[in-house]
Amino acid sequence: AWPPATLRRLADERLHAQAAEANFRRAACGASVVALRHAALALRLFGRRKAVQREDELRAVRTPEVQDLTMSKEEVAKRLKNAEELVAFRAAAAIESRRIAAEKEAEAQAGRRHISGVGMVGTASGTSPRDGGLTDVPAGKLSSLQRGLQAYREFVDFAIRRYGNACRLWFAIDPEENMEIGEMQFARACEGIGYRGNLAALWRYLDLDHSGHITLQEVDSSCAVLLAGLKLFLEEKFSGRWPAATTALIGRSNRAHKADFVARLEELGYQGPARKLFDFLARSGLGFVLRTDLSFLQSWTPPSYLVCKPDVEFLEEVKSALLALHGNLLRAWMRDLDKSRTMRVTWEDWLHMCNSLVQKTAAGAALPKTERQQAAAWRALDKDCSGWIPLRVLDFEAFSCLAVVKRWVDSAHAGLVSRALRSMAAPRTESDQILEGHRPPLVPVSTIQVTRKAFKHVLRRDVGMSREDAELFCIGLDLRDDRMLTESDFKFIERWDLNWEDWVASSGRSCGIPQAKRSSAVSMHSNVESHSGQRH
C-alpha cells in the first residue's frame, strides 16, 4: 500500500516558505545528500507560499497564501550546489567511520576466536619483542592511514595531470594565500578544482598532527622547504625590503620568463635549484612568473625548522636532560611531549617542551635556548619536515616496549585495555598470589587498578619481556608515582595505529610521513638546506 507506514502527509498549513527554509537548513547540516536534494525540491515548490493566520466565518484555520518568490529557482540551485559539497563530505566521513568500526569489530571477533601468544624471544621469524614484529600488512585489510596514503597518491596523480606540481595545486586551493586550510575549506576547494577522491581518508592522512588545518609542508614538505629557503635568502639579501627583492627577480615588468628568472637568482648568489623553484612559482604554467606570484612570501611565516640544518648535538643535550629529569624517555614522552596521547608530537609540542626544560634545568646546561637552536634539534628528528614525529624516532627502545604491549593487548585481549586489566585483577592461583605478594580484589572496570609489580610479572610471563623492558614500561606509564596502573594510563594504545607505522618502516619509508610525500612525481626535487643554518 502507498504511502508506506513510515511516511505521512503534512497538513497544508505546514507547506510554506518558512517551513521549507527550515527543512533545507536542517538537511544542509546533515550527512544525507538525498535528504538535502529533497529539501531543495520542497524549497522550489513551496518557496512562494507564506503562512498567514486568517479567521474565516465558518472555521478558524491557518491557510497558505501565495506570495512573491523570496528567491529564484537559480538561487535555490546555487544554494543546493554549495551545501551539497559539505554534505557529501560528511557522508563520506560517516561511511569511512562505519567501515573502520566494522573492521575493528571483525578484528575483535577474530581475536576472540583465535588467541595466540605474541612476542616470544626466538620465534620462527627470528624477531624479538623489542623488534616490534614488523610484518607486511595483508592485502585488502588496510588501516585508515593506509587508505589515506592511497587517497594521497590519487591526489598526487590528479595534481600532476592538472597543475604539474604540488605548489601550483596548493595555490589553487588556497587562492587567498593564507598558507593554511581548514577541513571544510579543503573539501570545498577540492570540489571546486574537480577532485572526486576519498576526501575523508585524504584529510586524515594529511592532518596527521590533528591540528584541524593543513599547510603546504603537509602536502609537499620539500616544496615548502624550498620556498622557505627562498624567503630567508631574499630577506637577508634585501634586509626585508620586499619591493626591491621582487623587482630584482621579476624586473621592471610584471612578469619574468624562466631564463631571466633563473639568471637573476644566480646573479644574486642563490645556490638552490633555481629552475625547479621557477616551476613551483609559475602558477599559470605558461612559462613565466608574475610579480603577484611572489607576494605570499612577504606575509608567510614558515616554521623555523624549514630553514635550519639538523643539529645532533643539541638533540642529544635535550634527550640527556629528559633522561635526567624523568628516568626514561617513555615517561618523558608521556609527561612532557605527547600530552594529547596521539602517539605523535608536533613542532609546537616540541617548542613548549624545550622552553619548559630550560626553566627546569640548571642555568649552565647546554640546552638549545633560542627557537633556531630548538628547530635545529627538531630537524635531527624530523628529517622530512613533516611537522610531527612518532615515538619510534625519538627513542626506539621506549617505542619497542610500548609496541609489544600494544600487540599483546590486540591479540590476547581483542584490543581492549580494560579486558587486559581485568585478567590481571581477577583471582589467580595460589602460587601466582604468593609470587605477586597480594590478591587484587574484583572491582568495577572504571576503577580497576593493578600494581606495577603484578603488571611486570604478567609482561614477563605472558609477553616474554625482559625485566628491564617491563620496568621501563611500568615506570614510564606510572605518571602519578603511586606504583599503580589503571585503564586510563594506557587506554590510548587502543587508538594507536601501530600497523601503519610498522608498514611504513618495513617498506623502507621514513619514520614520519611516508616517502610518497617526499619523492613522488610531485616532489621530484631534493631538500635544500639553508645557507644560514649554522648554530647560533
N, C-alpha and C positions, 0 to 999 in steps of 0.2 A: 504494500500500500504506500501511497505517496501523499503527503510528505512523511519521511521516517519519523520515528518517535523522538529522535534527538533534535529535530527541527520544529520550530513553532513560528507561526505567523505573528508579526508585530502589528500592533494597533496602528491605525492611520495617523493618530496624533503623535506618534513617535517617529514618523518618517518625515523628517525635516532637516534643514541645512545644519542646524546646531548639533543634532544627534549624529549626522553623517560626519561632521568635522571631528567630533569627539571620538568616534569609532576609528577614523583614519589615524588620529594621533596615537591611540592605543596600539593599533596594528604596526605603526612605524616604530614603536618601542619594543616590539616583539621579535620573534625569530621565525615567522612563517611568511614566506613570500606569497603563498596562496591567499592568506588572510589579508595581507596588505593590498593585493590586487582587487579582492572583493570589496574592501573598504573604499578603494579609489572608484570602483564602479558605482557604489552607493553614493559617493560624493558627487559624481557626474549626474546621476539620476535625480537625486533629491537636493542638489545644491541650490535650486531655485525656490525651495519651499521654506517658509518661515512660520513656526507655530505661533498662533495668537489665541488668546482666550476670548471667546465671544459668547455672550448669553443669547440663547435662542428662546423664543416664546414657548416652544413645546418642550425643549430639553436644554440643559446646560452641558455643552460638550466643548472640547478643545478640537478645533478643526484646522487643518492646514490651509494656509492662504498663499497663493502663488505670488512670489515677489521676484524682483530682478535678480539675475545671477550675481553672486558675490565674487565669483571668479570664472574665467572662461574654461572650456574643456582643455585648451592648450596649457593653461596654468596648472590644472589638475594633473595632466600628463607629465609636466615638468616636476611637480612635487613627487609624483609616483617614482619617476626615474631617480631622483636624488635619494629618496628614502629606501628604494629597493636595494641600493648598493650596501647600505649598512645592515639591512635586514638579512640579505643573503650572506653577509659576513658572519652575523650572529648565528644563522642557521648552520653554516659550515663548521663554526666553532662548537656548536652544540652536538653536531654529528660526530665530530672528532672526539669530544669528551666522552660521549657514549661508547665509542669504539674503544677508547683507552680503558674505560671502566669494564667493558666486556672482556678485554684481553686480560686485565688483572684478575677478574673473577675466574677466567679459564685457567690461568696460571695457578691460582689458589686451589682450584679443584684438582689440577694435576698434581700439585704438591701434596694434597690430602691422599691421593691415590698412590703416590709413589714417594716415599720418604727415603732419601738416601744420605749416607754420610758424606761430608764435604771436608776439604782442606786437610786431608791426612798427609803427613810428610812421606815422600817416597811413593807417590801414586804412580799409576801406569803411565801417565802423561809426562812424568818427570818434573812436575811443578810442585812447589811447596805452598803452604798457606800464605807466606809472605809475598809470593809472586802474584797473588790476586787471581790466579787461574784464568789468564787471558785466553779466550776462545773466540772463534768466529760466531757471529750471530746467525742463527739459522735463517735461510731464505724464507720469506713470507711471514716472518714473525718479527717485524721491525718495531723498535721503540718509537715514541713520539718524536724524539730528536732525529732519529734516522729518517723518519718520514719527512721531517723538516729539511734534512740535507737533500733528499730527493727533490723537494719543492724548491730549494735554493738552486740546485743545478738547473731545473727548468727555468727559474728566474734568470739565471746567468745566460742560458741559451736565448731567452727572449731579449735580453739586453743587447746581446751581440747582434742578433738579427735586426733589431730596430734602431739601436743607437750606436753600436760599435764598441762601447766600453762602459764601465760602471759609473764613471764620473758624469758622463752625459745623461745616463739614466737617472742619477741622483738629482740633478738639477731639473729634470723633467718632472719628478715627483715632489721636489722642493723648490718651486719657482720663486718663492719669496726669500730664498737663501737664508733660512733660519738655521740651517745645518743640523737640525734635529726634527724628527717627525713622530707624532703620536700615532696610536693604533688606528683610530678612526680616520685620521688624515691619510695614513698609509693605505687603508682599504679604499678610500675614495680615489686616491691618486692612481692606484693600480687599476681600478675600474676605468678611470679616465684615459689611461695610456693603452688600454686594451689587453691587460694581462688577466688571464682567467684561470690561474693555477690554484692550488690549495693555500689560500691566504692564511687560514688559521695556523696550519703547520709551519708555514714560512715565517709568520710573525714570531712564533715561539722559538724558532731556530735563530732568528736574527736578534731577538731581545733576550739573549741568554742571561744577562745580568738582572732581568726582571725590573728594569728601571721605568718601564711604561713608555719609553720612546727609543728610537734608534738613531744612530748617527752615521756619517759617511764611513768611519772606520769599522763599523759593524757590517756594512755592506761590502766594502773592499778596503781592508786596513792598509795595504801597501799604497793604494791611491791616496789615502788620507796622509800617510807619511810623506809622500812626495809633495803634496800641496802644502803641508805644514812646513816642510823644509824650504819651499819657495817663499812662503810668507816670512819666515825667520831671516832668510837671506836678504830679501828686499827691505825689511825693517832695519837690519843692521847696515845695509849699504846706503840707504837714504835717510836714516835716522828718523823713521816714522813719517816721512813726507810722501804720502801715497800718491798725490797727483804727479809728483816728479817721477816716482817709480813707475807709474802706469805709462807716462809719456816715454820713458826710456825703453819700455818694452814694445809699445804699440806705435810710437812715433807721433807725429802731429795729426795724423788722420785718425779715423775711428776704428781702423782695422789693420791687422798685420798678417801677412801670409807666412807660411811655415818657414821658408828660408830666411826671411827677415827676422822673424821672432827668434829662431834658434841662433842666428848670428848675433843679435843684440844681447841675448842671455850670455853667450860665451864671451862677448866683449866685456861684460860686467864682471866676469870671473866665476860664473856659475859652473860647478863641477858635476852636476847631476845629469840625468838623461833628458836633455832639453827637447828632443824630438817626441819622446813619449809624453812629456809634460804638455807639449803643444796639443797632442791628440786628446788629452784629457780636457784641456781648456777650450778647445774649439767645439762649442756646444752644438753649433748648427751642422757640423760635419761637412761644411762646404769648402774647407781648406783655408780658413782664416779665423783669427781670434779678434773679437770685438773688445773695445775698451770696457764695455759693461760686463764682459765675461770675467773680468778681474776684480770687480767691485766687492765681491764677497770676502776677499782676502783682508780687507781693512776691518770689517766688523767681526770676522770669525775669530774665536778664541779656542784654538785646538788644545787638547790636553798636553801637559808638559812632556809626557813620556814619548810623544810622537817625534820630538826633535832632540832626544837625548841618546847618547850611547850607553849600552849596558855597563854597569859597574859592579863586578862580582864582589869586590872588597866591601863596598857599602852593604851589599846584601848579606854577606857573612857577619858583619857587625850587627845588623838587625836580628838575624837568627840567633846569634850568640846572646844578645840581650833578652830575647824572648825565652830562650832556654834558661837563662839565669833567673828570670822572673817567674816562670811557670813550671819549670822542671822538665817538660817535654813539649814538642811542637803541636801535638794534637790538642793539648789543653790550651795552648796559646791560640790555636786556630779557633777553638770553640769560644774562648772568653773574649779575645780582643779583635778577631778578624771576622769570622762568619757568624755574626750575631743573629742574622735572619734565618740561619740554618738552611741555606740553599745549596750548600757544598760548592759555592763559588764566591770568590772575593773580588770586588770591583776596585777600580783605581781610587775611587772616593773612600772606600773602606781602608785601603792601604794608607792613604794620606792621614786619615784620622788616627789610625793605629800608630804611625810613626811619630806624629806630634804628641800623642799621649805617652809613648815610650820615652821620648826625650825628657818629658817632665818627670817621669818616674825613676829614671836612672841618674847616675852621678853626672855632675856638670862636665866632667872631663872625658866622658865616654865619646868615642869616635863615631857616633851615630850620625846618619845624614840628617841635617837640621833644616836645610833650605828645601824648597819644593823641587828645585832642579836636582839636588842630590837624591832626594827621595824618589824622583822619577827615574834616575839612573839605576837605583837599586831595583825598582819595579821592572825596568826593561830587561834586567837579568833574568827575571821570571817570565814576563810576558813577551816572549821573543817575536810573536807575530802581531803584537799591538792590537789584540782583540778587545782589550779593556777589562778583562777578568782572568782569573787564574783558578784552577782547581787545587785541591789539597795534594794531589799527586805531584804537582810541580813544586810546591813549597817543601814538602818532606815526604819522600816515598815510603819511609818506614811507618810513619803515622797513617798514611793512606792505606798501606797493606793491612795493618791491624784492623782498621775500620772496615775495609773491604771484605775481610774474612768473616767478620761478624755479620755483615750485610748478607753475604751468600748463605751463611748458616741459617739466618732468620728466614730467608726466602725459601730455602729447600726443606728445612726441617719444621718450620712453623708457618708455612703458607704466606710468608712475607709480613706477618703480624708480630710486632714487638710485644704486645700485650700477651699473646699466646706463649711467647718465649719466656716472659717473666712468670706467667702462671705455672709453667712447668718447673721453674726453679723454686717458686714459693710453695708448691704443693708438698705434702708429707712425703718423705723419701724413706729409703730403707734405713735400718738401724745403723749400718756401717757408714752410710752417707752422712747421717746426722752426727755421728761421732766425729767423722772427718771434718765436717763443716763447723762443728762446735756448737750448733744450735739447731732448733727445728722451727723454721719460719711458719707462722700461722697462716691459715687461709683467710684472705682479706679480699674486699672488692677490687675489681680491675683498676679503678681510678686511683686506689691508694696502695697498690702493690709496691713493696719495697724489697730489694734484695741486697744483702750486704756485699761489699766488694770482695770479701773472702769467698763467699759462696759463688759469686759470678766468676771469679778467676778459676775456681775449681771446675765449673762447668765448661769454661772455654778450653781448659787444658784437657779435660776428659772427653768432651763431645766434639770439639772442633780441632783439637790437635795443636793448639797454640803453645808456644814456649812460655816459660814462666815470665821472662822479660816482656814479651809481647802482651801477655794478659795483664801484667802490671801497668804497662803503658796505656792500654785501652781503658782500664778501670780508673786510673788516676786522671786520665785525660777527660773523662766524662763526668767525674765527680766534682762538679764546679762548686757545690755547696760545702765541700770538705767535711761531710758528715759520715763518710765511709758507707754510704748507701747509694744505690742506683734505682731510679724509678722509670716508669714508662716515658715520661716527658723528657728524660735525659737523652734518649736516643730514638725518640719517635720519628725524627727527621729522616732516618735511613729508609723508611718506607717510601718516601718520595724521591729518594736519590736514584737517578738513572745511571746506575753503575754499568749496565750493559753497554750503553752508548759510549761512555768514557773508555771502557775496555776495547770496544770495537775500533774506536779512533786510534788508540795506542797500538793495538795489534796490527792495524793496517798500515802502519808506518807514518801516520799523520802526526801533526804537532799535538801536544797535550792540551792546548787550548782549542781554538777554532780549527776544525779540520782543514787540511791543506787546500781543499777546493776553494776556500775563501782567499787563499794566498797565491795559488798557482793555476787557477782556472784560466780559460781563454780571456776572461775579462781582465785578469790581473797578470799580464804577461811580462811584467817588469819586476825587477828586484827592489827590495827596500833600499832607500838611500839614507845613509847615516848623516846626521848634521855635522857641518864643519866646525861647529862651536860646541861640541858635546863633551869637552874636557871637564874634569872635576873642578868645582868652584869652592 
